């Protein structure tokens, strides 16, 4: 029995130390700009492995040097209640869960009629803080354990950082195309201008790209992109900045 208890104690101690490490990293980022994220490093490895070379664009700019249009567009598109919630939108998660369950049921019914069928499209209910927590320090795998770790990091981010700092790190590290990370790199790549000079519509188009940046990078004339950008532009006035 004692070896089992020792093993359990060791696992608990390891889990505790891991949380201390993660929280320490988050605390450091309140003062020091992160040089890269876990997601960026994994993407760099993937691209280098597949293509043998890496095109990388990223330039950190302070919060004040990012257009308010982009800040409002990203909030309107990704997380409308960003300024008010504690990092997790429970209602959005519940709706996403219900939608995913319905999609899985429909896929199961279709599979009974056909030999093969496409897997259901899974949607999420992640806030900006959750997306940042996942990209900063976690792997891309979708498991309950990783999701639980994401919640812990989300709470740490909200506890230790201001909303403004969370948004600043997010906008400087989020992916906007293959090897394109951050608002400044995206503005230069797509519009040949600085992130500070983005117009409302340009900002809206960039915000619409976020769920599938590499896909929309290849489809700059997408009708959906233009239509959705117009919708986001109309909503930007209601977005509250931290």
HELIX and SHEET records of a PDB file:
HELIX    1   1 UNK A    2  UNK A   29  1                                  28    
HELIX    2   2 UNK A   38  UNK A   51  1                                  14    
HELIX    3   3 UNK A   63  UNK A   65  5                                   3    
HELIX    4   4 UNK A   68  UNK A   78  1                                  11    
HELIX    5   5 UNK A   90  UNK A  113  1                                  24    
HELIX    6   6 UNK A  128  UNK A  137  1                                  10    
HELIX    7   7 UNK A  144  UNK A  160  1                                  17    
HELIX    8   8 UNK A  163  UNK A  173  1                                  11    
HELIX    9   9 UNK A  183  UNK A  191  1                                   9    
HELIX   10  10 UNK A  195  UNK A  197  5                                   3    
HELIX   11  11 UNK A  200  UNK A  209  1                                  10    
HELIX   12  12 UNK A  210  UNK A  212  5                                   3    
HELIX   13  13 UNK A  213  UNK A  217  1                                   5    
HELIX   14  14 UNK A  223  UNK A  235  1                                  13    
HELIX   15  15 UNK A  236  UNK A  238  5                                   3    
END                                                                             
